[in-house]
Each structure stands twice: as structure tokens, then as C-alpha cells.
Amino acid sequence: MNTIIRPYIGSDLSELLEAWGKSTRLAHPFLSESFLAQEKINIPNMYLPNADTWVVEDEGKVVGFIALIGNEVGAIFVDPKCHGRGLGKALMDKAQSLHARLEVEVFKENHIGRNFYDRYGFKYLEEKVFETTGDKVLRLKSVT
């Protein structure tokens, strides 16, 4: 296995969006196609320009990423075919090396994400409604 974590560059966009699309549909089956279509536009135009983004590359292909806004995990996605190989943990370890205390919001119905954050040691802070979709989100923080 030849895996590296490195800063995002513009030529990573299509592979990043591919990994995001596959993993977001698996983790968020409750989100509408129209919302996901808008997010696919927002990622390169709004989110990536404002985030410190790191990609995980496996055998020369970007298969996941983490986007940080300060100590906030704005996004972490790994292609589902690569789940269970420690790539998400490696991305989170990178984020934690940059920011000792991390926070994240995860959809309450995203059981894959919630299990990942539980295993990583994140703890519950609050629950609120994500106004764009009306879904509940949980705010979590890392415990170091």
C-alpha cells in the first residue's frame, strides 16, 4: 500500500469530488439530490477556497480528503471502497497534528460518520437543526 497525505492542489478536484460523491451518498441517503447537486457546486467555489484541505492519495489516486476551517472539520470523506483501511484516521491524525482540539458537526442520521467520530474519541457538545435541510446535526469536540 502506497498511501500519502498531502495538501490539496487544484488538479485533485475531479478525484476529490468523486470520493465525496460516493461517500456522501452512502453516509447521507436522507439528503435530497438537489441539495447534493448544490453542494457539488459549493465545494470548489465556496468551501475549498476557504479551507485548509488535505488529501489522502492511494496508489497515486486521491481517495479522500479532510477540509479544515481553523480547528473545525468542515468535511472528511473517504471513498467507500477504501473504508476500514485507516485512511480516515490518518486524515484526522493530520488535522489533530495541526489543531490539538477539533470540532465537527455531523448529521444525526449519519451513522457512519457518528461511529467514526465515536471511535476517534469525539464527545457530544450540542444538537441543533441544520437550517438548509431541516435535519438535526450534532456538534462534537475532540478530547485530547
C-alpha positions in Angstrom: 0.0 0.0 0.0 1.5 3.3 -1.1 -0.5 6.0 0.8 0.4 9.6 1.3 -1.3 12.6 2.9 -0.5 15.9 1.2 -2.0 19.4 0.7 -4.8 19.7 -1.8 -4.0 21.1 -5.3 -6.4 22.2 -8.0 -5.8 19.2 -10.2 -7.1 17.0 -7.4 -10.7 18.4 -7.8 -12.2 15.7 -10.0 -10.9 12.8 -7.8 -11.9 14.7 -4.7 -15.4 15.2 -6.0 -15.6 11.5 -7.0 -14.7 10.3 -3.5 -17.1 12.9 -1.9 -19.9 11.8 -4.2 -19.6 8.1 -3.4 -19.1 8.5 0.3 -21.7 11.2 0.8 -24.4 9.1 -0.8 -23.5 6.2 1.4 -23.4 8.3 4.6 -26.3 10.6 3.8 -29.1 8.7 2.0 -31.6 11.1 3.6 -30.2 14.2 1.8 -32.0 15.3 -1.4 -30.4 15.1 -4.8 -31.0 18.9 -5.3 -29.1 19.6 -2.0 -26.2 17.3 -3.1 -26.1 18.9 -6.6 -25.7 22.3 -4.9 -23.0 21.1 -2.6 -21.1 19.7 -5.5 -21.0 23.3 -6.9 -20.3 24.8 -3.5 -17.2 22.5 -2.8 -14.9 24.0 -5.4 -16.4 27.5 -5.4 -17.1 28.2 -1.7 -15.6 25.5 0.6 -12.2 24.6 -0.8 -11.1 28.2 -1.3 -11.8 28.9 2.4 -10.4 25.7 3.9 -7.1 24.1 4.6 -7.6 20.9 2.7 -5.5 17.7 2.8 -6.0 14.7 0.5 -5.1 11.1 1.0 -3.6 9.5 -2.1 -3.5 5.8 -2.5 -1.5 4.3 -5.4 -1.4 7.7 -7.0 -5.2 8.4 -6.8 -6.9 10.8 -4.4 -9.4 8.6 -2.5 -10.3 11.0 0.3 -9.8 14.4 2.0 -10.3 16.5 5.1 -11.1 20.2 4.9 -10.4 22.3 8.0 -11.6 25.8 8.8 -9.4 26.7 11.7 -10.0 23.8 14.2 -13.3 23.0 12.6 -13.5 19.8 10.5 -15.7 21.1 7.7 -15.6 17.8 5.8 -13.9 14.4 5.9 -14.7 11.9 3.2 -13.1 8.7 2.1 -14.2 6.6 -0.9 -16.3 3.7 0.5 -14.1 1.1 -1.3 -11.2 2.3 0.9 -13.2 2.3 4.2 -11.7 0.2 7.0 -8.1 0.8 6.0 -7.3 3.6 8.4 -7.3 6.4 5.8 -10.0 8.4 7.7 -8.0 8.1 10.9 -4.8 9.1 9.1 -6.6 12.3 7.8 -7.9 13.0 11.3 -4.5 12.4 12.8 -3.1 15.0 10.4 -5.8 17.5 11.4 -5.1 16.9 15.1 -1.4 17.4 14.5 -2.3 20.9 13.2 -5.0 21.7 15.8 -4.9 19.9 19.1 -8.6 20.4 19.7 -11.0 19.8 16.9 -14.7 20.4 16.5 -17.1 19.0 13.9 -20.8 18.9 13.1 -22.3 15.7 11.8 -25.8 14.9 10.7 -27.6 12.9 13.5 -28.7 10.4 10.8 -25.1 9.9 9.5 -24.4 6.7 11.4 -21.1 6.0 9.5 -19.8 9.4 10.5 -21.0 9.3 14.0 -19.4 5.8 14.6 -16.1 7.2 13.1 -16.1 10.2 15.5 -17.0 8.0 18.4 -14.1 5.7 17.7 -11.8 8.7 17.4 -12.9 9.9 20.8 -15.1 12.9 19.9 -17.6 13.9 22.6 -21.1 15.5 22.3 -21.4 19.2 22.7 -24.9 20.1 21.4 -27.7 19.2 19.0 -29.3 21.7 16.6 -31.1 21.9 13.3 -29.3 22.4 10.0 -31.5 25.1 8.6 -30.7 24.3 4.9 -32.2 20.8 5.1 -34.1 20.7 8.4 -32.1 17.7 9.5 -30.6 17.5 13.0 -26.8 17.9 13.5 -24.6 17.1 16.4 -21.7 19.3 17.4 -18.8 17.3 18.7 -15.4 18.0 20.0 -12.2 16.0 20.3 -10.9 15.2 23.7 -7.1 15.3 24.0 
